C-alpha cells in the first residue's frame, strides 16, 4: 500500500510539471505570434516612412539630450526673506489662505508649502500652484536660505517700513549678502524688496527705503572691498567701481514694492510671483503639450503608412 501511495504522489508531481511546461509552451507560442504580427505590421509600412520615423526619433532624442545638458531645470520656488519681525510669516499666510493672523508671528523654522495663491482660487480654469518658503530672519538661521536657492525662481526681501531706520544697517547687510551670492548672480534670480506694513501712517515710503538701502549698501561695498579677498565671504561684488551704488547696477533684476500683510494688501507681491514662478509652470505645461502632440503626430504618421499600398502591390 505504501508503494502505491508513493506512485500516486509521483504521478501528481509529474502532472503539475507537465501543466507548467504546457503553460510555458503556450506563452512562447503567444510571444512568437505577437512578434510575427509586429514584423507583419512593419513590412506593411513603406520603407521611406520607417526611415523618416527613425530619423525623427534620433533627432528628437538628440535635442532632448542637448536640452538636459545645457539648460538648467526651471525653478518655481519663491523665497520670503528678511529680518525677524519684517512680516514674512504673515505674508506667507496671506498668500496661502488670506488669513490675517492678528499680532506678531515669528517663525524659527522655515514655513514651506506648495499651494494655489488665495487670490487665484476663485478663477475659472486650471490654476498652477506655487512653492513658497518663508525663511526665518534670525541671524543664526539665515544660512537655511542657501538650501532653497537652487530651486528659487525669485526672492522676496521683506522690510519693516514702520521700524525701518533702526534696522536699516542690519537689513542692508542681509540684502547685500543675498545680492552677492554666486547662485543669485549667476542665475540672475530676481529680487523684490517688499516694504511691508505701509498701512501705518508713520511708515516710510518705498522710495525713501530704496534710497537708504542703496546708501548703506554703497558703504558696505566700500568697507568690504578694503578687506583682503581671503576674508571676504561674499562671492561677487556689487555696482560699478567709482559710481554710487544703485539697484539697477545689479546683474539680476531688483525692484521695490509696497504691501501690508496685516490688511491683505499684497497685490504687488502676488504679481511678482505670477511673473516669475507661475509663468514657468505654464511654460512646463506647454512643453508637455508639445511633446504629447509630437508623439501623436508620429503615431498618425505611421498609421497612415499602414493605410498606404505597400511596394509590389498594384
Secondary structure, 3 states (H helix, E strand, C coil): CHHHHHHHHHHHHHHHHHHHHHHHHHHHHHHHHHHHHHHHHHHHCCHHHHHHHHHHHHHHHHHHHHHHHHCCCCCCEEEEEECCCCCHHHHHHHHHHCCCCCCCCCCCCCEEEEECCHHHCCCCCCCCCEEEEECCCCCCCHHHHHHHHCCEEEEEEEEECCCHHHHHHHHHHHHHHHHCCHHHHHCCCEEEEEEECCCCCCCCCHHHHHHHHHHHHHHHHHHHHCCCHHHCCCCCCCCCCCCCCCHHHCCCCEEEEECECCCCECHHHHHHHHHHHHHHHHHHHHHHHHHHHHHHHHHHHHHHHHHCCCCCCC
